[in-house]
Amino acid sequence: MKYPKRRDIIYYLLFASKKYVVTNTIVKNIYVKYKEKIDGLGLFGREFYLNTILSINASNKIRNIQRKTLLYKTKVEYGNWTINHIVGCMHGCKFPCYARMMARKFGWVKDDKDWLKPRLAENALDLLDKEIPKYKKEIDFVHLSFMTDPFMYDFKKKDLVPEIKKLTLDIIKKLNGESIKVTTLTKGFYPDEITNGGFLKNNEYGITLVSLNEKFKREYEPFSAPYELRISSLKKLHDAGLKTWVSLEPYPTPNLDEEAENIEQLLSKVGFVNKIIFGKLNYNVSSSNFLHNEDFYERIAGKVIKFCKENNIEFHIKLGTPLSRDATKNIFKN
């Protein structure tokens, strides 16, 4: 690392110690002090940076960070307000993932490997206590989440990450306790706690589902929850009388998923939901260069619209995707 006032290079010899205060406090503070002089303060402040560098952990527990703010108004077209109470995601999606791209761009994570190690905003509930009174009158609903997954799946343990599940449920309860509606979207699955009561009936719970092809999943969503597990957990919420929806985005082109043309099979699996959102795959060179890209997406969007109309399902085709209509973007504001 370059020394801030000279051309010398500082070399750090780090050593393991049983004394936590040495390895995880003193050494880290020395490092970050000079790092800030060179690069300036990070977006989330010193506490976030301290929790992302030089950590010596005895286990694979989820790391904690401190956030300065939590609630913010999103620019996503069908969104309103949102919360990203986790930085990073264990699902390892390779579409590429827009959230991961932004996290790397703004320095929230060091690289793709670092993105797979989520950090939990341990002060999220305290922040909500301060921010809800400030923004409550402006909020139609709060979405969890556009930059991470609120019910993150641990591929190795074949279960939800317990710390993330607990915080997500606590956040929903706190928002619902202030009569604020919540929408959620996951590539994990929904826990039984949601059907046990204590949540607003107008919450809306969604899953992302863009394929039923296991070959496609292994390549592009390697560590997310199995397709059938996502669907069955959503169906359980539907059977309990709760509102459900599906995001068919980013939907792949046939050169990425050989089964993409047959969206009817996928739609038949989720015909019980109240709402469907469909959108094309962006930020992928292979998909963008697919010879009949626009024709394909117009044809598939047409099938989605036809299915939804026949089954009395509300729908929104994402802006930028053929057959999209601006009028449907407020799909969650009712």
Stockholm file with secondary structure:
# STOCKHOLM 1.0

chainA/1-334         MKYPKRRDIIYYLLFASKKYVVTNTIVKNIYVKYKEKIDGLGLFGREFYLNTILSINASNKIRNIQRKTLLYKTKVEYGNWTINHIVGCMHGCKFPCYARMMARKFGWVKDDKDWLKPRLAENALDLLDKEIPKYKKEIDFVHLSFMTDPFMYDFKKKDLVPEIKKLTLDIIKKLNGESIKVTTLTKGFYPDEITNGGFLKNNEYGITLVSLNEKFKREYEPFSAPYELRISSLKKLHDAGLKTWVSLEPYPTPNLDEEAENIEQLLSKVGFVNKIIFGKLNYNVSSSNFLHNEDFYERIAGKVIKFCKENNIEFHIKLGTPLSRDATKNIFKN
#=GR chainA/1-334 SS CBCTTSSCBCCCCCCCCSCHHIIIIIHHHHHHHHHHHHHCCCTTCHHHHHTTSSCCCSSCCCEEECCSCCCEECCSTTCCEECCCEECCSSCCTTTCHHHHHHHHTTSSSSHHHHTSCEEETTHHHHHHHHHHHHGGGCSEEEECSSSCTTCEETTTTEECHHHHHHHHHHHHHHHHTTCEEEEEESSCCCGGGGGSCSCTTCEEEEECCCCCHHHHHHHSTTSCCHHHHHHHHHHHHHTTCEEEEEEEEECCTTTCTTTTCHHHHHHHTTTCSEEEEEECCSCHHHHTCTTHHHHHHHHHHHHHHHHHHTTCEEEECTTSTTCCGGGTTTTCC
#=GC SS_cons         CBCTTSSCBCCCCCCCCSCHHIIIIIHHHHHHHHHHHHHCCCTTCHHHHHTTSSCCCSSCCCEEECCSCCCEECCSTTCCEECCCEECCSSCCTTTCHHHHHHHHTTSSSSHHHHTSCEEETTHHHHHHHHHHHHGGGCSEEEECSSSCTTCEETTTTEECHHHHHHHHHHHHHHHHTTCEEEEEESSCCCGGGGGSCSCTTCEEEEECCCCCHHHHHHHSTTSCCHHHHHHHHHHHHHTTCEEEEEEEEECCTTTCTTTTCHHHHHHHTTTCSEEEEEECCSCHHHHTCTTHHHHHHHHHHHHHHHHHHTTCEEEECTTSTTCCGGGTTTTCC
//
